Every structure is written in C-alpha cells, then in structure tokens.
Amino acid sequence: MEFIVELLFEFFGELLLQLVLELLAEVGMRSIGRPFEKPIHPLVGGIGYALLGAVAGGLSLWWFPNLFIASHAGRIANVIVTPLLAGAVMAALGAWRRRHDQRTILLDRFAYAFIFAMAMALVRLRFGGV
C-alpha cells in the first residue's frame, strides 16, 4: 500500500511539473502570439511545440535535476501516462476557452499539448538523475 501511495505522489509531481510549464508556455505563446495572428501549418506548429517542450524539459532539469519517479519502470510509464494526462487537461482547458468565446492557440488542443509534454518527458527521462 505504501508503494502505491509513493508511486502516485511521484507521478503527480511529474504531472504537476509538466502542467505548470505547459501553462507557462501557453501564457508566453498568447502574449507573443498577438502580432502573429495568421494561422500556421499544423506540422510547423507540432515541430515548434516539440522543440518548446524539449527546452522546457531541459529547464525543468535545471530546477529539479532529479526525477520524481525513482523506478525505471515508473519512468517509462511516466513517459506514456503523463503526456496523455497533460494533453487531456490542456484540451479540457481549450474546450472551456471555446465555450467562453476566448481565443485559443494550438496548445489548447490535445495533440499539440501531448507533443509538448512528450518532448518534455523524454528530455527528463534521458538527462534526469535519480
């Protein structure tokens, strides 16, 4: 039972870190995106969010050099589960914004949020310490 609680806290820490950085990226994209109202190609957007997620993963390692999840199997599961959850949260936020007639960006869609979170998780997996 203790192991399960510990594992849930570790996953929650990684998810919370990814969501905070993803929300910060969204705020940044909204603030600098005003002059660039022209829609971009989805492939360019996907590559851009992958690069931004990788940068966020690198920056997160500067602040939190050790991964929250100790086990190797947990880290591999984290690379799959956390981006799915982060993508779902950002998609829900995007749906809320659309219902309230607010402007949305690509990061408010599941696929782009997933790409951002996956890139961040992969960088943290590859370069993070124990």
N, C-alpha and C positions, 0 to 999 in steps of 0.2 A: 504494500500500500504506500509506503514511504517513497519507494522508487517511482511510482506513478505520479505522485504529487510533485516530486522533484522534476520529473520529465515535463510535466505540464508547465511548471514555472519556467523551465529553460526555453520551451517553445514559445511561451508567452513573451519572454524577454526578447527573443529574436523577432517575433511578430511585431511587438511594440516598437522596436528599433526601426524596422522596415517601414512601418506605417508613419512614424514621425518623420523620417527622412523623405518618404514619398509625399507626405503632405507639405513639407517644406519645399520640395521640388515643384509641387503644384502651385504654391504661392509664388514662387520665383517665376515660373513659366507664365502665370497670369500677369504678373507685374511687368515683365519684359515683353510679353506677347501682344500687348495692345497695339504697338506700331505695325505688327506683322499679322494683320487680320486675314490676309489671303490664305486659303486652305493649302496645306502641304500634302504631298503624296504620302499615302499610308506607309510605304516602305521606308521612306526617308524619316518619317516620324518614329517608326519602330526601331530603326538603327539609332536615331538620336536618343530615344529613351533607354535603349540598351547601354549606350555609352554613358548616359547620365546615371543610370543605375550602377554601372561599374565604378564610376567616380564616387558615388555615394557609398558604395561598399568599401572603397579604399579609405575614404574619410572616416567612416564608422570604425575602421580598424585603428585609426589614429587615436580616437577617443576610447574605444573598447577593444584593445588588441587581442584579448582572449575571448573565444566564442562562449556563448552562454550554455551551449549544449556540450557535455563532456564526451559522450559516447560517439564512436564513429558511425554506428547505425543511426543514431539520432540525428547526427549532422546530415547524413544522406537523406533521411526522411524530411528534415527541415528544408532542404533544397526543393523538395516537391510540395510539401504541405504549406509552408509559409507564403510562397508566391501565389498559390491558389487562394489562400485566405486574404492576402493583401489585395489581390485583384478583385475579389468579391466585395471587399469593403469599399474600395475606390469606385467600383461600378455602382454600388448602392448610393454612394455619395453623389455620383454623376446623375443617377436617376432622380435623386432628391433635388438636385440643382435644376434639372429639366422640368420637374413638376412645379418648381417655384420660378420658372422663366428666367433662370440665371444662365449666363454664358458658360458653356462647358469647353474643356480642352480635351485633347486626345487622352490624357492621363485619367480622365473620368470614365474611360471605357475599360472593360475587363482585360482585353488583350494587351493594351499598352501598359496598364498597371502591372500585369503579370510579367511582361518583358522587363520592365524596370526592376521589379522585385527579384526576378530570377537572376538577372545580371548581378544584382547586389549580393544575393545569397551565394552565387558561385564564387565571387571575389572573396567573400568572407570565408567560404569553405576552403578555398585554395591557399589563402595567405594568413588566415587567423590561427592563433595559437591555442593551446589547451588551457 
